[in-house]
């Protein structure tokens, strides 16, 4: 008999069992790109000392500018308690005239911080513009401007500051800030000039120049924004420098004058009191100077690591 052709069986639908897993198409997972600001912030937060220093510095600033007006004693109030050691009523004690040392330390911290931040802003602004212009144009203008900066760098800052401050003592604390800023800007100019010399040869600067952009626009819109990391670090260094220099000048009697006060002036006035056993008049202003200086230095160290990851230290 002839063999009959086979019929293919009809396809049957396979239904997944209750215990089987359903197959899904493979998915692609993407990570959102971080911006430069996010990367800098992430690296800064990894620097623990810098993060702690930010909170310490903010606490000192709030204590000086908010706690001072809220404290029950003013820095000019004379209390009946003379030469009292630290207690609940006077946390930092009193001096031999009855002034509350806590109120005076807060006032001194406020004035020292005002001078330090003013110096940092003025010196950084002057030095940034000076260094950027010198580094961009180069040639004879660069040589002339840098020789002027070198001339300022050869001047003994403490001696010059004492001499100039002596002539402007009646003008107030802002005159002292101008004097210190006028002596501190060359160091900033040196740093910005070095960065500008490198950046002026970049492709985006050449492209802006070929499109007809003016020199001022190239400097302020293309070069300086790329130096902002170094500028921020310089600001922190200038704050610490100004705090120490202002304290030194006030300690020598050329800084903030009575009836106002500063941390350096408080330490200067406490020299004789320290020999008389009133140790709290010397140590508490000194502790605040150390706190501010160390905090600002650690913050600058963290910012340096954040903006320049190649210099970031290896941490366990």
C-alpha positions as CSV (number, residue, x, y, z in Angstrom):
1,X,0.0,0.0,0.0
2,X,1.2,3.5,-0.7
3,X,2.3,5.4,2.3
4,X,0.0,8.2,3.2
5,X,1.5,11.7,3.9
6,X,1.8,12.7,7.5
7,X,0.0,15.7,8.8
8,X,2.0,18.0,11.0
9,X,0.6,18.4,14.4
10,X,-1.0,21.7,15.2
11,X,1.1,24.0,17.3
12,X,0.1,24.0,20.9
13,X,0.3,27.0,23.1
14,X,2.6,26.5,26.0
15,X,1.4,28.1,29.1
16,X,3.9,28.8,31.9
17,X,3.5,26.8,35.0
18,X,2.9,28.3,38.3
19,X,6.5,27.8,39.5
20,X,8.3,28.9,36.3
21,X,9.8,32.4,35.9
22,X,8.6,34.6,33.1
23,X,11.4,35.7,30.8
24,X,11.8,39.4,30.2
25,X,13.9,41.2,27.6
26,X,17.3,42.3,28.8
27,X,17.3,45.9,30.1
28,X,20.0,48.5,29.9
29,X,21.0,50.3,33.1
30,X,22.4,53.8,32.7
31,X,24.0,56.0,35.4
32,X,23.2,59.7,35.2
33,X,26.4,61.7,34.6
34,X,27.5,64.0,37.5
35,X,28.2,67.6,36.9
36,X,31.5,69.2,37.8
37,X,29.9,70.8,40.9
38,X,28.6,67.5,42.1
39,X,32.0,65.9,41.7
40,X,33.7,68.7,43.6
41,X,31.2,68.5,46.4
42,X,31.5,64.7,46.6
43,X,35.3,64.9,46.9
44,X,35.1,67.6,49.5
45,X,32.7,65.6,51.6
46,X,35.2,62.8,51.6
47,X,37.6,65.1,53.5
48,X,36.4,64.6,57.0
49,X,38.5,67.2,58.7
50,X,37.3,69.8,56.1
51,X,33.6,68.9,56.7
52,X,34.1,69.1,60.5
53,X,35.9,72.4,60.1
54,X,33.0,73.9,58.1
55,X,30.7,73.2,61.0
56,X,33.2,74.5,63.6
57,X,33.7,77.8,61.6
58,X,29.9,78.2,61.1
59,X,29.4,77.7,64.9
60,X,32.1,80.3,65.7
61,X,30.5,82.8,63.2
62,X,27.0,82.3,64.6
63,X,28.2,82.5,68.2
64,X,30.0,85.8,67.4
65,X,27.4,87.6,65.3
66,X,24.2,86.1,66.9
67,X,25.3,85.1,70.4
68,X,26.9,88.4,71.1
69,X,23.8,90.6,70.8
70,X,21.7,88.0,72.7
71,X,24.1,87.7,75.6
72,X,23.0,89.4,78.8
73,X,26.2,91.5,79.0
74,X,27.6,93.8,76.5
75,X,31.4,94.1,75.9
76,X,31.2,97.6,77.3
77,X,29.2,96.7,80.5
78,X,31.1,96.8,83.8
79,X,29.8,94.3,86.3
80,X,30.3,94.3,90.0
81,X,32.3,91.0,89.7
82,X,36.0,91.7,89.5
83,X,38.6,89.1,88.6
84,X,36.0,86.3,88.8
85,X,37.1,82.9,87.3
86,X,34.8,81.1,84.8
87,X,31.4,80.4,86.3
88,X,27.8,79.9,85.4
89,X,27.2,83.7,85.4
90,X,30.4,84.5,83.6
91,X,31.4,81.5,81.4
92,X,34.8,83.0,80.6
93,X,35.2,84.9,83.8
94,X,35.8,88.7,84.2
95,X,38.8,90.9,84.3
96,X,40.0,93.2,87.0
97,X,37.7,96.0,85.9
98,X,34.5,93.8,85.9
99,X,34.2,93.3,82.1
100,X,32.5,90.0,81.2
101,X,35.2,88.1,79.2
102,X,32.7,86.1,77.3
103,X,31.0,89.2,75.8
104,X,34.4,90.7,75.0
105,X,35.6,87.5,73.3
106,X,32.5,87.4,71.2
107,X,33.0,91.0,70.2
108,X,36.7,90.4,69.5
109,X,35.8,87.4,67.3
110,X,33.2,89.4,65.4
111,X,35.6,92.2,64.7
112,X,38.5,89.8,63.8
113,X,36.2,87.9,61.4
114,X,35.0,91.1,59.7
115,X,38.6,92.2,59.1
116,X,39.7,88.7,57.9
117,X,36.8,88.3,55.4
118,X,37.2,91.9,54.1
119,X,40.9,91.3,53.6
120,X,40.3,88.0,51.8
121,X,37.7,89.6,49.4
122,X,39.8,92.7,48.7
123,X,43.2,91.0,48.3
124,X,41.7,88.2,46.2
125,X,39.9,90.6,43.9
126,X,42.9,92.8,43.3
127,X,45.3,89.9,43.0
128,X,43.1,88.0,40.6
129,X,42.6,90.9,38.2
130,X,46.3,91.8,38.4
131,X,47.6,88.3,37.8
132,X,45.0,87.5,35.0
133,X,45.9,90.6,33.0
134,X,49.7,90.0,33.4
135,X,49.5,86.4,32.4
136,X,47.2,87.0,29.5
137,X,49.2,89.8,27.8
138,X,52.7,88.5,28.8
139,X,55.6,90.4,27.3
140,X,56.8,93.7,28.8
141,X,53.4,94.4,30.6
142,X,53.7,91.0,32.4
143,X,57.3,91.8,33.4
144,X,56.4,95.3,34.7
145,X,53.4,94.1,36.6
146,X,55.2,91.2,38.2
147,X,58.2,93.3,39.2
148,X,55.7,95.6,41.0
149,X,54.2,92.6,42.8
150,X,57.7,91.3,43.7
151,X,58.4,94.7,45.2
152,X,55.5,94.4,47.5
153,X,56.5,90.8,48.4
154,X,59.9,92.1,49.6
155,X,58.3,94.4,52.1
156,X,58.1,93.0,55.7
157,X,54.4,92.7,56.1
158,X,54.3,93.0,59.8
159,X,56.5,96.0,60.0
160,X,54.8,97.7,57.1
161,X,51.4,96.9,58.5
162,X,52.3,98.3,61.9
163,X,53.6,101.5,60.3
164,X,50.6,102.1,58.1
165,X,48.1,101.1,60.7
166,X,49.6,103.6,63.1
167,X,48.7,106.4,60.7
168,X,45.2,105.2,60.2
169,X,44.2,104.1,63.7
170,X,41.5,106.8,64.0
171,X,39.8,105.7,60.7
172,X,38.4,102.4,62.2
173,X,38.8,98.7,61.5
174,X,38.1,99.0,57.8
175,X,41.3,101.0,57.4
176,X,43.2,98.2,59.0
177,X,41.6,95.8,56.6
178,X,42.6,98.0,53.6
179,X,46.2,98.1,54.9
180,X,46.4,94.3,55.2
181,X,44.7,93.7,51.8
182,X,47.2,96.1,50.2
183,X,50.1,94.0,51.4
184,X,48.5,90.6,50.7
185,X,47.4,90.8,47.1
186,X,50.8,90.0,45.4
187,X,50.7,86.4,46.6
188,X,47.3,86.0,44.9
189,X,48.5,87.6,41.7
190,X,51.3,85.2,41.5
191,X,49.0,82.1,41.6
192,X,46.5,83.5,39.2
193,X,49.2,84.6,36.7
194,X,50.6,81.0,36.6
195,X,47.2,79.5,35.9
196,X,46.4,82.2,33.2
197,X,49.7,81.5,31.4
198,X,48.6,77.9,31.0
199,X,45.0,78.5,30.1
200,X,45.6,81.2,27.5
201,X,46.9,78.5,25.1
202,X,43.8,76.3,25.4
203,X,41.7,75.6,22.3
204,X,38.6,77.4,23.6
205,X,40.6,80.6,24.2
206,X,41.9,80.4,20.6
207,X,38.4,79.7,19.3
208,X,37.0,82.7,21.2
209,X,39.8,84.9,19.9
210,X,39.2,83.8,16.3
211,X,35.5,84.6,16.7
212,X,36.4,88.2,17.5
213,X,35.9,88.2,21.3
214,X,37.6,91.1,23.0
215,X,40.4,90.5,25.5
216,X,38.3,91.6,28.5
217,X,35.6,89.0,27.6
218,X,38.2,86.3,27.2
219,X,39.8,87.0,30.5
220,X,36.6,87.3,32.6
221,X,34.3,84.9,30.7
222,X,36.7,82.1,29.6
223,X,39.9,82.1,31.7
224,X,38.9,83.2,35.2
225,X,35.9,80.8,35.5
226,X,38.4,78.0,34.9
227,X,40.6,79.3,37.7
228,X,37.7,79.5,40.2
229,X,38.9,76.5,42.1
230,X,42.3,77.9,42.8
231,X,40.8,81.3,43.7
232,X,38.5,79.7,46.3
233,X,41.4,78.0,47.9
234,X,43.3,81.3,47.9
235,X,40.4,83.0,49.7
236,X,40.6,80.5,52.6
237,X,44.4,81.0,52.8
238,X,43.9,84.8,52.9
239,X,41.3,84.5,55.7
240,X,43.7,82.5,57.9
241,X,46.6,84.9,57.0
242,X,44.5,88.0,57.9
243,X,43.3,86.5,61.2
244,X,46.9,85.9,62.3
245,X,48.3,89.2,61.0
246,X,45.4,91.2,62.6
247,X,46.0,89.5,65.9
248,X,49.7,90.2,65.7
249,X,49.1,93.9,64.9
250,X,46.6,94.2,67.7
251,X,48.9,92.4,70.0
252,X,51.6,95.0,69.3
253,X,49.1,97.8,69.8
254,X,48.7,98.8,66.1
255,X,45.4,97.0,65.4
256,X,41.9,97.6,66.7
257,X,41.8,100.4,69.3
258,X,39.7,100.8,72.4
259,X,36.8,101.0,73.2
260,X,36.5,98.4,70.4
261,X,38.4,95.2,70.7
262,X,39.6,92.2,68.8
263,X,41.1,88.8,69.7
264,X,44.6,90.0,69.3
265,X,43.9,93.1,71.5
266,X,42.4,90.9,74.2
267,X,45.5,88.7,74.3
268,X,47.7,91.9,74.4
269,X,45.7,93.2,77.3
270,X,45.9,89.9,79.2
271,X,49.7,89.8,79.4
272,X,49.9,91.4,82.8
273,X,46.7,89.6,84.0
274,X,48.3,86.2,83.1
275,X,51.1,86.9,85.6
276,X,48.5,87.8,88.2
277,X,46.8,84.4,87.9
278,X,43.9,85.5,85.6
279,X,44.7,82.8,83.0
280,X,41.2,82.8,81.5
281,X,41.8,86.3,80.1
282,X,44.6,85.0,77.9
283,X,43.6,81.4,77.0
284,X,40.0,81.9,75.8
285,X,40.8,84.5,73.1
286,X,43.8,82.3,72.1
287,X,41.5,79.3,71.7
288,X,39.2,81.2,69.4
289,X,42.2,82.3,67.2
290,X,43.4,78.7,67.0
291,X,39.9,77.4,66.2
292,X,39.4,79.9,63.4
293,X,42.9,79.5,61.9
294,X,42.8,75.7,61.9
295,X,39.2,75.5,60.6
296,X,40.0,77.7,57.7
297,X,43.3,75.9,56.9
298,X,41.5,72.5,56.9
299,X,38.7,73.9,54.7
300,X,41.3,75.1,52.3
301,X,43.0,71.7,52.3
302,X,39.7,70.0,51.5
303,X,38.9,72.5,48.7
304,X,42.3,71.9,47.2
305,X,41.7,68.2,47.1
306,X,38.2,68.7,45.7
307,X,39.2,70.9,42.9
308,X,42.4,69.0,42.0
309,X,41.8,65.3,42.5
310,X,45.4,64.5,41.4
311,X,46.6,66.0,44.7
312,X,44.1,64.1,46.8
313,X,45.7,62.1,49.6
314,X,45.1,58.4,49.9
315,X,43.0,57.7,52.9
316,X,42.2,54.4,54.6
